[in-house]
Amino acid sequence: MTPEDLQYRAGLLKGQRILVTGGGTGLGRVMSEAFLMLGAEVFICGRRLEVLQQTAADLQLAHGGRVVPVACDIRQAESVAEMVEKIWADGGALTGLVNNAAGNFISRTQDLSPRGFDAIASIVFRGSFLVTLECGKRWIAEGQKASVLSILVSWIFNGSPFAVPSAMSKAGLHAMTQSLAVEWGPHGIRSNAIAPGLFPTEGMLQRLDPTGGSFDPTARNPMRRAGLMPELANLAVYLMSPGAEYVNGQTITIDGAEHQATGSNFSHLSSWSPGDWARAAEAIRGKSK
């Protein structure tokens, strides 16, 4: 990413301390880089410390500033509490949190196991709530203004067949966003969300398009393309910036109007045969390994 990709003045986020969950890869890395380029001190967390360390080194080499990797399994309340304590001890309170950590894979719902459901819900639903709660308690106790941004999906409004654990979990975060905007607004804590459409990343394609050919933005999207990473980064920066201090309780979709045109979900997979699903499951297992 270059400075020309971000349509904001230099130093816009100077003095901010922002935690991005799942910040080592994919959309999390993109947003972390944008915050860093605009002057924020960025903390990135995930389960794989070596990935976080490499991302932090790469971003600091490219842009300067400070990126702090913190290993954390956000599914575990104890791990979240330890992470937040460590961050607060390293320079004071956060000013922002981005709930980005997620997981997903396509599957017929009748084929899901409880473990498969938990693999998604424990990260997206439980984990995001645990991090938000741990930060929120501290912000309220300290009288600290802050901003929470959750990354959802564009099918929160209409659900998605073949991705039910994700649809349920992301819809839960949508409800959390609206609820905390009202409850925590008087404390100066804003809660907003972004619902992206198709922004292809390697991890996303491995699990949501395992056999290739399921995603065709030219055919399915009114804009005839997928989203560009700087477009998502610019929206995230705006919502975390001082210029958005009256924006609260909003979920903003960025998908080129695909959810209006097609539902922006996996309903097109209704035409798959049992053999197609067997091949997809095998491909997902292979790529996960």
Number of C-alpha atoms within 10 A of each C-alpha: 14 11 13 8 13 19 14 15 9 12 13 18 23 15 11 21 24 26 29 25 29 25 29 27 20 18 21 22 22 18 25 31 25 26 28 25 25 21 20 24 23 26 24 27 26 21 15 15 16 13 17 25 18 13 22 24 16 14 19 17 11 13 17 13 15 18 25 18 25 22 19 23 18 26 20 15 17 12 16 24 17 13 20 20 16 13 17 13 10 11 10 11 21 24 21 23 24 27 25 23 24 22 17 22 22 22 22 15 13 7 10 15 10 7 10 14 17 15 18 24 24 20 23 29 23 19 23 26 20 20 24 20 14 17 24 22 10 16 20 16 9 11 11 15 19 26 25 25 24 27 24 27 25 29 25 24 15 13 21 19 19 23 22 20 27 28 24 19 23 28 21 18 22 25 15 20 22 18 14 19 23 15 12 17 17 11 18 16 24 29 30 25 26 21 20 19 24 21 19 15 12 9 15 16 17 19 21 20 17 21 17 12 7 13 16 13 17 11 10 17 21 16 14 13 16 19 18 11 17 18 14 21 23 17 17 23 22 17 24 26 18 12 11 13 15 9 14 21 21 17 22 16 19 20 23 18 16 23 21 12 11 14 18 24 21 18 14 14 16 10 8 9 10 10 9 12 17 11 14 21 19 13 17 20 13 11 11 10 5
